[in-house]
Amino acid sequence: MRFPLCWTGHRRGLAACLGLGLGLLSLVSISLQLIRTETREAVELHVSPAYKQLVHEYVRRVLEGPCRPRGTRQNLLAELPASSRNIWPFLRRDEPLSGDLFVYPPPFGFQGLKDKVEDLLQLLPDQDSEPLPERSSSKCHRCVVVGNGGILRGLELGRLINRFDTIIRLNSGPLQEFSVDVGNRTSVRMSYPEGTPLHWVDSDPHTVFVAVVYKRADLSWTSAMINRLSVNVPTLGVSALNLASLLCDEVSLVGFGYNLSQPGVPLHYYDHLPMSLMQQQKMHNVNQETEFLQRLVREGTITDLTGGVHCSFCSS
């Protein structure tokens, strides 16, 4: 795994719209309600061969169909008109820092952290010859953001996922024995500190690790809990979607979506935690995130390859 000679600044794209009070990305809510945890394991998931075939056919159509240059980004800007249009998602050691970076607190910006940001950038090694991921002007690129949802288990999408130009994975979602379902290529591994894998599972030396800073937001969450207020912070998955829209022309999702009507199905593809855990936690507003992503899928801004958010290839 390669640590890039820069630091992620992709939050700026969301900061512009969220800071102006648009409620479209109000994805995290804090509550003082106590959570009763359960440790029951998920039931064994059996994938319908007919559904697997539908998914594979749909992914092939997406991969082999015409690519729309800047399709996802243009549609996102139409959906969120206050978003920054001309931004670069990474901060570089040898480039000046824009004042816009320090208008909002993390995870939307680096308000009050200018010295820390400058010190951190100086810790990065000298620039090498390996370029960072970016959209090519000569080729239409397709990104896929790989979620960690249990819906991936048994679909055997690994080879098709590997065919995308840029593959973004979240937190510590493992590969290895799960590569048949999730593939074994990684372009970007995106994580917040607590979700960073203890052991790197990405064997590609060109993989870029993107660190997402939430610590200032943690302080806001604590205050919100005391005052019973809500804090509007995008989840890592939506942040990855924003980054993907800057790196690629078309963006697809796999492994996204929570089917809360089936509490016993697997929450993740790699463990035995049940979906019911999502009903007990209060950190993520699952319904609001789902509605936002469903709208993007229905409007053609992004594609949901596994149908967990909105199934465009299902008959009903």
C-alpha positions as CSV (number, residue, x, y, z in Angstrom):
1,M,0.0,0.0,0.0
2,R,1.3,3.4,-1.0
3,F,0.7,6.5,1.2
4,P,0.1,9.4,-1.2
5,L,2.2,12.5,-1.2
6,C,-0.8,14.5,-0.2
7,W,-3.6,14.6,2.2
8,T,-7.3,14.2,1.4
9,G,-9.2,17.4,0.9
10,H,-12.2,15.8,-0.8
11,R,-14.4,17.1,2.1
12,R,-14.4,20.5,0.5
13,G,-16.9,19.3,-2.2
14,L,-19.5,18.5,0.5
15,A,-18.6,21.4,2.7
16,A,-19.9,24.0,0.3
17,C,-23.4,22.6,0.2
18,L,-23.7,21.3,3.8
19,G,-22.4,24.6,5.2
20,L,-25.2,26.5,3.5
21,G,-27.9,24.5,5.3
22,L,-28.9,22.1,2.5
23,G,-30.6,19.1,4.3
24,L,-29.9,16.6,1.6
25,L,-26.9,15.1,3.4
26,S,-28.2,15.1,6.9
27,L,-27.0,11.5,7.5
28,V,-25.8,11.2,11.0
29,S,-27.9,11.9,14.1
30,I,-26.9,11.7,17.8
31,S,-29.2,10.6,20.6
32,L,-28.8,10.0,24.3
33,Q,-31.0,6.9,24.1
34,L,-29.2,3.9,25.5
35,I,-28.6,1.1,23.0
36,R,-29.2,-2.6,23.9
37,T,-26.7,-4.7,22.0
38,E,-27.3,-8.3,21.0
39,T,-24.8,-10.8,19.8
40,R,-27.0,-13.2,17.9
41,E,-25.4,-14.3,14.6
42,A,-26.9,-13.7,11.2
43,V,-28.7,-16.5,9.5
44,E,-27.0,-18.3,6.5
45,L,-27.7,-16.3,3.4
46,H,-28.6,-18.2,0.2
47,V,-28.4,-16.2,-3.0
48,S,-31.0,-16.9,-5.7
49,P,-29.2,-18.1,-8.9
50,A,-31.7,-16.1,-10.9
51,Y,-30.9,-12.9,-8.9
52,K,-27.2,-13.5,-9.3
53,Q,-27.6,-13.8,-13.0
54,L,-29.6,-10.6,-13.2
55,V,-26.9,-8.8,-11.2
56,H,-24.1,-10.1,-13.4
57,E,-25.9,-9.2,-16.6
58,Y,-26.6,-5.7,-15.3
59,V,-23.0,-5.1,-14.3
60,R,-21.8,-6.2,-17.7
61,R,-24.2,-3.8,-19.3
62,V,-22.8,-1.0,-17.2
63,L,-19.2,-1.9,-18.0
64,E,-19.7,-2.5,-21.7
65,G,-22.2,0.3,-22.4
66,P,-21.3,3.9,-23.5
67,C,-19.5,5.9,-20.8
68,R,-20.8,9.5,-20.1
69,P,-17.9,11.9,-19.7
70,R,-18.3,13.7,-16.3
71,G,-21.8,12.2,-16.1
72,T,-21.9,11.6,-12.3
73,R,-20.2,14.9,-11.3
74,Q,-22.4,17.0,-13.5
75,N,-25.6,15.4,-12.1
76,L,-24.3,15.8,-8.5
77,L,-23.7,19.5,-9.1
78,A,-27.3,19.8,-10.5
79,E,-28.6,18.1,-7.4
80,L,-26.4,20.1,-5.0
81,P,-25.9,23.4,-6.8
82,A,-23.9,25.0,-4.0
83,S,-21.2,22.4,-4.2
84,S,-17.6,23.4,-5.2
85,R,-17.1,22.9,-8.9
86,N,-13.4,23.4,-9.4
87,I,-11.7,21.4,-6.7
88,W,-8.9,18.8,-6.4
89,P,-9.6,16.1,-3.9
90,F,-6.1,15.9,-2.4
91,L,-3.8,18.2,-0.6
92,R,-0.2,18.2,-1.7
93,R,2.9,18.9,0.3
94,D,4.4,21.4,-2.1
95,E,1.3,23.4,-3.0
96,P,-0.2,26.4,-1.0
97,L,-3.3,25.8,1.0
98,S,-6.4,27.6,0.0
99,G,-8.2,29.7,2.7
100,D,-11.4,27.9,1.8
101,L,-10.0,24.8,3.5
102,F,-10.3,26.4,6.9
103,V,-13.8,27.8,6.8
104,Y,-15.6,24.7,8.2
105,P,-14.7,22.2,10.9
106,P,-13.9,18.5,10.2
107,P,-15.0,16.5,8.4
108,F,-16.0,19.4,6.1
109,G,-12.8,21.3,6.4
110,F,-9.9,22.1,8.7
111,Q,-11.1,25.1,10.7
112,G,-8.7,25.9,13.5
113,L,-6.3,23.2,12.3
114,K,-4.0,25.1,9.9
115,D,-0.8,24.5,11.8
116,K,-1.6,20.8,12.3
117,V,-2.4,20.4,8.6
118,E,0.9,22.1,7.6
119,D,2.9,20.0,10.0
120,L,1.3,16.8,8.8
121,L,2.0,17.6,5.1
122,Q,5.6,18.2,6.0
123,L,5.8,14.6,7.3
124,L,5.0,13.2,3.9
125,P,7.9,11.9,1.8
126,D,9.3,13.7,-1.2
127,Q,7.1,13.5,-4.3
128,D,7.8,10.4,-6.4
129,S,7.0,9.5,-10.0
130,E,3.8,7.7,-9.2
131,P,0.7,9.8,-10.0
132,L,-2.3,10.0,-7.8
133,P,-5.7,8.8,-9.1
134,E,-7.3,11.5,-11.2
135,R,-9.7,11.7,-14.1
136,S,-8.1,11.3,-17.5
137,S,-8.9,13.8,-20.2
138,S,-8.4,11.2,-22.9
139,K,-10.5,8.3,-21.6
140,C,-13.9,8.0,-19.9
141,H,-13.3,6.4,-16.5
142,R,-15.6,4.3,-14.4
143,C,-15.4,4.1,-10.6
144,V,-17.0,1.6,-8.3
145,V,-17.3,2.2,-4.5
146,V,-17.3,-1.1,-2.8
147,G,-19.4,-1.1,0.4
148,N,-19.1,-3.8,3.0
149,G,-22.8,-4.9,2.9
150,G,-23.8,-8.5,3.4
151,I,-25.6,-8.3,0.0
152,L,-22.3,-9.0,-1.7
153,R,-21.9,-12.4,-0.1
154,G,-22.4,-15.2,-2.6
155,L,-22.9,-12.9,-5.7
156,E,-19.4,-13.8,-7.0
157,L,-18.9,-10.3,-8.5
158,G,-15.1,-10.2,-7.9
159,R,-14.0,-10.5,-11.5
160,L,-16.5,-7.9,-12.7
161,I,-15.5,-5.5,-9.9
162,N,-11.9,-5.9,-10.9
163,R,-12.8,-4.6,-14.4
164,F,-13.6,-1.0,-13.2
165,D,-10.9,1.6,-13.8
166,T,-10.9,2.8,-10.2
167,I,-12.0,0.7,-7.2
168,I,-12.6,2.5,-3.9
169,R,-13.0,0.4,-0.7
170,L,-14.1,1.5,2.8
171,N,-12.5,1.0,6.2
172,S,-11.1,-2.6,6.8
173,G,-13.3,-4.5,4.3
174,P,-11.2,-7.6,3.7
175,L,-10.2,-9.3,0.4
176,Q,-8.3,-12.6,0.3
177,E,-10.9,-15.4,1.0
178,F,-13.7,-13.0,-0.1
179,S,-12.1,-12.0,-3.4
180,V,-14.6,-14.2,-5.4
181,D,-17.4,-11.9,-4.2
182,V,-15.6,-8.5,-3.8
183,G,-12.5,-8.7,-6.1
184,N,-8.8,-8.3,-5.2
185,R,-7.9,-4.9,-6.8
186,T,-7.9,-1.7,-4.8
187,S,-7.2,1.8,-6.1
188,V,-8.2,3.8,-3.0
189,R,-8.7,2.5,0.6
190,M,-10.7,5.2,2.4
191,S,-11.0,5.1,6.2
192,Y,-11.5,7.1,9.4
193,P,-8.9,6.3,12.1
194,E,-11.1,3.9,14.1
195,G,-11.9,1.9,11.0
196,T,-8.4,1.6,9.7
197,P,-7.4,-2.1,9.2
198,L,-4.9,-3.5,11.7
199,H,-3.3,-5.4,8.9
200,W,-3.2,-4.2,5.3
201,V,-5.1,-6.5,3.0
202,D,-4.3,-4.6,-0.2
203,S,-1.4,-6.2,-2.0
204,D,-1.2,-3.6,-4.8
205,P,1.7,-1.3,-4.0
206,H,0.0,1.5,-6.0
207,T,-3.1,1.6,-3.6
208,V,-3.7,5.0,-2.2
209,F,-4.8,5.3,1.5
210,V,-7.1,8.2,2.1
211,A,-7.5,9.3,5.8
212,V,-10.7,11.0,6.7
213,V,-10.5,13.3,9.7
214,Y,-13.5,13.3,12.0
215,K,-12.0,14.3,15.4
216,R,-13.3,17.8,15.5
217,A,-16.7,16.4,14.6
218,D,-16.4,14.0,17.6
219,L,-16.4,17.0,19.9
220,S,-19.5,18.3,18.1
221,W,-21.2,14.9,18.6
222,T,-20.5,14.9,22.3
223,S,-22.0,18.4,22.7
224,A,-25.0,17.3,20.6
225,M,-25.6,14.3,22.8
226,I,-25.7,16.5,25.9
227,N,-28.0,19.0,24.3
228,R,-30.1,16.4,22.4
229,L,-29.3,18.1,19.1
230,S,-28.6,16.6,15.7
231,V,-25.3,16.9,13.9
232,N,-25.3,16.7,10.1
233,V,-22.2,14.7,9.0
234,P,-21.9,12.6,5.8
235,T,-21.1,8.9,6.3
236,L,-17.9,7.5,4.9
237,G,-19.8,5.9,2.0
238,V,-21.3,9.2,0.9
239,S,-17.8,10.9,1.3
240,A,-16.4,8.1,-0.9
241,L,-19.1,8.8,-3.5
242,N,-18.1,12.4,-3.6
243,L,-14.4,11.5,-4.0
244,A,-15.3,9.0,-6.8
245,S,-17.2,11.7,-8.7
246,L,-14.0,13.8,-8.8
247,L,-11.9,10.9,-10.0
248,C,-14.1,9.3,-12.5
249,D,-16.8,10.1,-15.1
250,E,-19.3,7.4,-14.0
251,V,-19.7,6.1,-10.5
252,S,-21.3,2.8,-9.4
253,L,-22.0,1.3,-6.0
254,V,-21.9,-2.3,-4.8
255,G,-22.5,-3.7,-1.4
256,F,-24.7,-0.7,-0.3
257,G,-28.1,-0.7,1.3
258,Y,-29.6,-2.0,4.6
259,N,-32.7,-4.3,4.4
260,L,-34.1,-3.6,7.8
261,S,-37.1,-5.7,7.1
262,Q,-34.9,-8.8,7.3
263,P,-33.1,-8.4,10.7
264,G,-31.5,-11.8,10.5
265,V,-29.5,-11.4,7.2
266,P,-25.8,-10.6,7.4
267,L,-24.9,-7.0,7.9
268,H,-21.4,-7.4,6.3
269,Y,-20.0,-9.8,3.7
270,Y,-17.1,-10.8,6.0
271,D,-18.7,-11.5,9.4
272,H,-21.8,-13.0,11.1
273,L,-23.3,-9.8,12.6
274,P,-27.0,-9.6,11.9
275,M,-28.8,-6.7,10.2
276,S,-30.7,-6.0,13.4
277,L,-27.6,-4.2,14.8
278,M,-28.4,-1.3,12.4
279,Q,-31.8,-0.9,14.1
280,Q,-30.1,-0.6,17.5
281,Q,-27.5,2.0,16.7
282,K,-28.3,5.7,16.6
283,M,-25.2,7.1,14.9
284,H,-26.3,6.7,11.3
285,N,-29.7,7.9,10.0
286,V,-30.1,4.9,7.6
287,N,-33.5,6.1,6.2
288,Q,-32.1,9.5,5.2
289,E,-29.0,8.1,3.5
290,T,-31.1,5.5,1.7
291,E,-33.5,8.2,0.4
292,F,-30.6,10.3,-0.8
293,L,-28.9,7.5,-2.6
294,Q,-32.2,6.2,-4.0
295,R,-32.8,9.5,-5.6
296,L,-29.3,9.6,-7.2
297,V,-29.8,6.0,-8.6
298,R,-33.3,6.8,-10.0
299,E,-32.1,9.9,-11.6
300,G,-29.2,8.1,-13.2
301,T,-26.5,10.0,-11.4
302,I,-25.0,6.8,-10.1
303,T,-25.7,3.1,-10.6
304,D,-26.4,0.5,-7.8
305,L,-25.0,-2.7,-9.2
306,T,-26.2,-5.0,-6.4
307,G,-29.7,-3.4,-6.0
308,G,-29.5,-2.9,-2.2
309,V,-30.4,0.8,-2.4
310,H,-32.6,0.8,-5.5
311,C,-32.8,-2.1,-8.0
312,S,-33.0,-0.7,-11.5
313,F,-32.7,-4.2,-13.1
314,C,-35.5,-5.9,-11.0
315,S,-38.8,-6.6,-12.7
316,S,-40.8,-5.3,-9.7
